[in-house]
Amino acid sequence: MSPQSVAPAPPRVPEAVHRRRWAVLGVLMLSLLIVVLDNSILNVAVRTIAAPAPTGIGATQSELEWSINSYTLVFAGLLFTSGLLGDRLGRKKVLLFGITVFGIGSALAAFSATPGELIAYRAVMGLGAAFVMPATLAVLMNVFERDEQPKAIGIWAGSVGLAIAIGPITGGILLEHFWWGSIFLVNVPVVILALALMTWLVPDSRDPRPGRVDVPGVLLSVVGLVLLVYGIIRGGELADFTDVTVLAPVLGGLAVLVGFVLHERRSDHPAIDMTYFKKPAFAAAVAAIALVFFALMGVTFFSAFYLQSVRGYSALQSGLLILPLAVAQMVFSPRARLVVDRFGAKAICTAGMLLVALGLAAFALFDASTPVWVLEVVFFLQGAGMAHIMPPVTVAIMQTLPREKAGSGSAINNTFRQVGGALGVAVLGSVLSSTYRGEIEGHLGAVPAALRATAGESVEATLAVAEKLGPAGRDLVAPAYDAFLGAMHVTAVASAAIAVAGAAVVAAFLPGRTPAAPGEGPADGAPRTAVPATGGEAGESARR
């Protein structure tokens, strides 16, 4: 049969939706931007919030940690459930609900009078964000044809890099001119704009045959994830994963999640079909997501202390210094599909993971006088590595599942990323803290006994005690810097080892280059042929 006689595959996306697909992607990126940006903004403001009123609200170190962790706990615990609800109720409805709740939580957080209020309103923001992030990717999968999905996912992933970079910059500018609550209040006008654009542009879609709700599965997933993430956070706070208050929730969460898997395998209407994890491409992609965020969130944690405490840069300057990481992601993420088409996902993702590992390992060579241009090159390489990991593995996850299950696939992608990131901060933060404590203890002999435990907690704590002691504390400054650099070097090596493990997983299980299947859809730039759907396909299109 000649090529001319092969009928083109009918478009799966209605023509009216196809025409506005890039505008829809812009709205999705705006929604994703404020959700991701908000976490990076808060990291800049913690010192201001800790100050007594009227500058801040006098939050303690533990209260500051929980203002971050309450968001993470609710967000991670509900990601999977929100994806399922999006498939069942409609992704646009879930997206509108999530962004509205996020906006309300932001407004309330801005005017918090006490640390307890801030922690509670941050949890409300986490609730909203849990419904936004999976829905953005699920909507994307339903407005782009299969051949354009890798490009769209690359742009979607690049917006995450943009948010990570502009968060500290935006936060620094706001704190220089306004009160601390402005870092939350700035979300409100963006939310209002996003709501208007979503209502106008974003089409609704859902699973046309959702089946019965797997109530036990949903409850098990929420309980298991909340317990696991709480235990991880608690371990990071204590820098001790053997404490009973850490082991109990971690082991309990793992036990509940094992029960969830067993239940899903036996259920005739599972919340997620566990057979997907038997597919090497899917399982390897999920593992890669978790491992790369484990390594990168850990290094983000200690690089902030390195830049601000050891190098003396302000929060705004530190934000500007990581711009190369965001620029690399924005430049390379949308183009990752081109090199994947040429060399295959296995080769590109493996190279990306090794590049990330190289960037992480470089921190083991940094000291207090490392030239700034070296830092910029390393951040750029890390961003380039991430840009060649995130889009291909996200495509592998999302295209493994049927389009009707896009919400579930997005939820799995984001859940593993969030848990991996939380583990990275907790575990690598614990490595940093325990190594630092061991290095600095020998230099605390002149510190009053009542202050020794506090002084050994972190480089910030040591420097704060040194400042309280006045001239007597000057001898602590240089040892504190040296102890931190030694701890950072150990943590950097551990981070790099995790990234190398991720590269090994990808190289072993992610599929290599495969030729494009004929008739999968029109290529980029190809004309769309209007082919009327028939039978069940027409009904399915109408429902979407």
N, C-alpha and C positions, 0 to 999 in steps of 0.2 A: 504494500500500500504506500502510495507516495505521501510525502509530508503534507502536501496541499490538501489531501483528503481526510486528514485527521482533524476531527471537530475539536475546537478549543473547549476546555472545561468551563462550565457555566460559572459566573461569578457568584460567590457565596454572600457577598455584602451588597445590599440594595444600592442602586445607583445614587440615590439622594444622599445616603450616608457616605458612600465612597467619595463623593465630590467634596465633602467637608472634613475628610478624615484628618488632614494635617491641622486644621483649626481645632478639632476635638483633641488631638494629641497635645496642642498647646495648653488647653484648659486642664488636661490631666497633669501636665508638668507643673502648672501653677499650683494645683492642689498638693502634689507631691512635694513641691519646693517648700511650702510653709511648714509641712509636717516634719520634714527632715531638718530644715533650717532651725526650727525652734529648739531642738536639743543642743545643737552646736552653739546657739546664742546663749543658752543658760550657763554653759561652762564658763563663759566670759564674765558673767555677772555674779558668780558665787561670792567673791570677796565683798562686793557692794552690798549684797543681800545680808551678809553676815554682820555688817556694821550696825551699830545701834540706831534706833530712830532719831532723827527723821531721814537719815541717809539710807538706811536699810531697815530690816525688821529684827535684827539681832539673832539670826538663826545660828545654832551651833553646828559643828562639823557633821554630827549625825543627822541633824535636820536638813542640812544642805544635801547630804547624800540621798536622803529619802525624797527630797523634792525632785531629784533626778530619777530615783529608783521607782517611785510610785507610778510614774509615767511608763517606765519600762515594763513593770510587772503587769499592769493592766493591758498594755499594748501587746506584749508577747502572749499573755494568757488568752486573749480573745481573737487573735489573728485568724486562727483556723476556723473558729465559729463564724466570724464575719464573712469569710470567703464562702462558706456553705450557704449562709443567708443570702448573699448576693446572687448565687446561682439560683436560689429558690424564689426569692422575692423580687429580684430585678436589681442589676448592678447600679443603675442610675439612682434608684431610690436609696440604696445603701450608701452610695457616694454622697448624695445630698444630706442624708441623715448624719453621716460621719463628719462632714465639713461643718455642718451647723453646730453639732455638739462641740467640736474642736474650737470654733469661734466663741461660743458661750464660755467654755472653760478658760480660754485665753483672756477674755474680758474680766472674768471673776478673779483669775490669778493676778492680773495687773493691779487689782485693788485689795489684795490680801493684807490683812492687818496683823496677822500672826503667822509664824512658820507652819503651824498646824493647818491653817486655812490654805496656805500655798501648797502643801503636800496634797490636800484633798482636791484642790482645783487642778493640780497637775495630773491627778488620776483621771479626772473628767476629760482632760485633754488627751490622755492616753486612750480612753474609751473611743473618742472621736477618731483619733489617728488609726486605731485598729480597723475601723470600717473604711477609711480612706485608702490606705496603701494597697491592699489586695484588689480593691475595686478598680483602681486606676489601671493596673495591668490587665485585669479581666476585660474591661471595656476596650482597651487597646486591641486585644486579641479578636474582638468582635467587630471592629470597624476597619481593620486592615486585612487584605487578602494574605494568604499564607506566604507568598513570595516577598511581600513587603514587610512582613512582621519582623524579620531580623533587623532591618534598617530602623523601624519604629522603636523596637526594644533598645537598640543602641542609643538612640536619642533620649529615650526614657531613662536609661541608666546614666547617661551623661548629666542629666538634670540633678541626679543625686550628688554627683561630684561638685556641681555648681553650688548646691545648698550647703554642703559641708564647708566649702571655702568662704562663701559670703556670710555665713552665720556669725563667726567671730568678728568679721569686719563690720557688719551691720550692728552687732551688739556693742562693739567698741565706740562707734559713732554715736549711737543712741545714749550710751552711758555718759559720754562727754557732754551732752547737751540737755538731757532730760533725766527724770528719776528712774529708778530701777524697773518700775512696772511698765515702762515704755517698751521693754523687750517683748512683753506679751501683748500689749495693746496694739502694737504695730500689725499683729495678725488680723485684727478685726476688719479693717477696710479691704484687705486682700481676700478674706473669706467672703465678704459681701460681693466683691467683684467676681470671685470664682462661682458663687451660687448663681448669679445672674447669667454668666456665660454657660454654666452647666445646664441650666433650665432651657436655654435657647438652643444650644448646639449638640449636647451629648444625647445619643439615642439610648433607649433602654434595651436591655437584653437579659435573658434568663435561660435556664435549662428548661426546654419544652416538656421534658419528661422527668421531673425531679424525684418521683417516687415518694415513699413515706419518709418522715423525718426520723433519723436515727438518734433519738433523744439520749439513750444511755451513752452512745459514742460521743456525742457533743459534750455531755457533762464530764465524762472521763477525760476528754482532751483538755477542757478548761482546768479541771482540778489538777491533772498531771502537770500541765505546763506552768500553772501558777506556783505549785509546790517546788518544781524543779528550779524555776527562775528565782524564786525567793531564796532557796538554799544557796544558789550560786552567788546572789547578791550578798547574802549574809556572810558567806565564806570570804568574799572580797573585803567586806567591812572588818572582819576579825583577822584577816590575813592568816587564817587557820581553817583548813578544811577537815580537821579531825574533831572539831568541837561538836557536841551533841546537837546544838541548835542549828548546825549546818548539815550534819549527816542525816538527821531525822527528816527534814523536808526534801533533801536531795534523793535519798533512798526511797522515801514515800512517793515522791513524784515519778521516779523511774519505775517503781512498782505499778503505779496507776497507769502510766503510759504503756507498760507491757500488757496490762489488762486491756487497755484500749486497742492495742494491736490484735490481741487474741480475739476480742469481741468483734472487731472489724472483719477478721478472717472468717468468722462463723456466721456473721449476719448476712441475711438475704437482701438487705437494703443498706449497705455500709455507707458511712459518711465519706470515706475515701477507700477506693479499691486498692488493697495492699499489693495486688499483683503488679501494680506499676513499679514498685520497688524491686521487682525481679528483673526489670529491664536495666541492663548495665548503663545505658546512656542517662536514664533518669536518676538512678541511685548515685552514679558518679557525679552528676551535676549538682545534686543536693548536697553531697559531701563536700564538694569543692566550694559551694556557697558558704557553708558553715566554717570550713577551715580558713578560707581567705579572710573572713570577717573576724574570726578568732584572732588571727595574727595581726590584722590591721587595726582593730579596735584597741588591742593591747598596746601597740606602738603609738597610737594616737594619744593614749592615756599618758605614757611616760614622756613623749616628745613635748607635750604641753609644759610639764615641769622643767624639762631641759631648756626650752626656749625662754621661759619666764623666770624661773628661779635661778638657774645657773648662768644663762646668757644675759639676763636682765632686760629682755624685751617686754614691752607692754602687751596687754591682751590684743590690742588693735594691730600692733606690729607682728605679733605671732600669727594672727589671722592672715596678714598680708604675706608672710613668709611661706604659708602652705598653699598660696595661690597656684604655683606650678603644678601641684597635684591635681587641682580642679581643672586647670587649663588642659592638662594632658588627657584627663577623662573626657572633657567636652570635645576635644579635637579627635581623639581616637575611637571613642565609643561608637559614634554613628558609622564609622568606617570599618569597624571590626569585621562586619559581615563580608567585606571584600577579600580580606586575607584568609578568612575562614573558608570562603568559596574556593580559594586557590590552594590552600595547604591543608584544610580540614580542621575541625574543632579540636581534635586530640592534640595536634602539633601546636596550634596557636594558644590553647589554654595551658598546656604544659609550659610553653615558653613564658606566658604571662605569669604563671605561678612562680617560676624560677626567677623572673625579673623582680617580682615582689619580694621573694626571699633574699635576693641580692641587696635590695634597698634596705630591708630590715637588718641584714647582717652588717651593713655599713655603719649603723648606729653603734656597733661594738667598737668602732675605731674613732668615734667622735670624742672630743674633749672640749674644754672651756674656750679654746681658741681656734677651733675648726673654722676655716673661711666660710662666709655666708654662701658664696657661690657653690661650694660643695654641697651644702644643705639643699640648695635649690635644685641642683642636678639630681640628688637622691629623691627628693619629693616628686620631681617630674617623672623619674623612672618608675616610682611606685604607682603614680597615676596612670602611666602608660601600661603597666602590667595589669592593673585592675580593669582598665578599659578593654583589654583583650581577654578577660576572664568573665566578667559579669554578663555582657550581652550574649556570648555563645552559650553559657551554661543556663541562662534564663530561657533562651530559645529552646534548648534541649529539654528543659522541664515543661515549658508551656506547649510545645508542639508534640510532646509525647501523649498528652491528655487530649480527649475530644474537646472541641471548642465549647461545647455546652458545659464543661466542667472547668472553665477558665478561672472561676473564682476559687475553686478548691486548689488548682495548680498554683495560682498566685499566692494563696495562703500558705501552702507548703513552702514555696520559695522564700517568702518573707519570714515565716516562723523559724526555719533553719538559720536564716541570716541573723535574726534577732537573738536566738539562743546562742549561736556561735559568737556573736559580738559580746553578749553579756558574759559568757564564759571567758572570752579573751580579756576583758577588763578585770574580772574577778581573779582568774588564775594568774595571769601575768602581773596584775597589780599586786597579788600576794607574793609572787617571786620577787618583785621589785622591793616591796615593803620588808620582807624577811631578810633579804640580802643587805638592804640598807641598814637595818637594825643591827645586824651582825658586824657591819663595817664601822658603824659610828659608836658602838657601845664603849670601845676602848678609849674614846676621847671625851666621855661624859663625866669623868672623875671629879672635875671641879664644879659640876652643876649640882645645886642642892638636891638632896635625895627625893624631895617631894616633886621635883620637876623632871627627874631623869626619865621616867616612863614616857611622859609626854614628849620630851625632847627627842626620843629615839624613834618616834612614830614615822616621821617623814622629813624630807629636807626642809619643807615649809615649817614644820613644827620646830625643828632644830634652829632655824634662822629666827623664828619668833621668840624662842627662849633666849637666844643669844642677844637679841635686841633688848629684852627685858633686863638682862644682866648688865647692860651698858658696857663699859670698857672691859670688864671681866669676861664678857662673852665674845670678844673679838677673836680669840683663839679658836672658837668653834666654827667660824665661817669657812675657812679653807678646808678643814677635815670634812665638813658637811658636803661641800661641793665634790670633794674626792670620793666620799662614800657614795654619793648619788651616782656619779659617773661610773663607779665600779658596779653598782647595782644595775644601772641602765645597760651596761655591756653584757652582763649575764642575761638580763631579760631580752635583749636584742637577739642574742644567740638562740634563746628558747623560741622566740617569735619566728626567726628564720627557719628553725627546724620544723615548726608546724607548717610553714608554707612549703617546705620541701616535701613533707608528707602529703600535702595537698597535690603537689605536682606528680608524685608517684601514683596517687589514686586516679588522677585524670589520665595519666599516661597509660595506666593499666586497663581502665574500663570505659573511658569515653570513646565513642566510635571515631574512626579516622575519616578521611575524605571519601565522600560517596557521590557518584554522579547524580545530577538532578533527574528526578523522575519525570517522564514526559506527561504533559497535560495536567500539571499541578496547579495551573493558574497562569494568567498573563504575566509576562516579565515586566520589569520596570519600564515604563514608557510605552508599553504595548497597548493598543486600543482595547477597550472593554467591549465585548460583543454581548449585546442584550439577548440572553437566552431565557425564555420563560421557564420557570420552575414548574414541575408537575407533581401531582400526588402529594405524598407526605412532605416532600421537600418544600412545596409551596406553603403548606400549612406551617412548617417549621420556620420558614422565613418570615411569615406573617407574625408568628408569635414572638420572634426576636425583635 
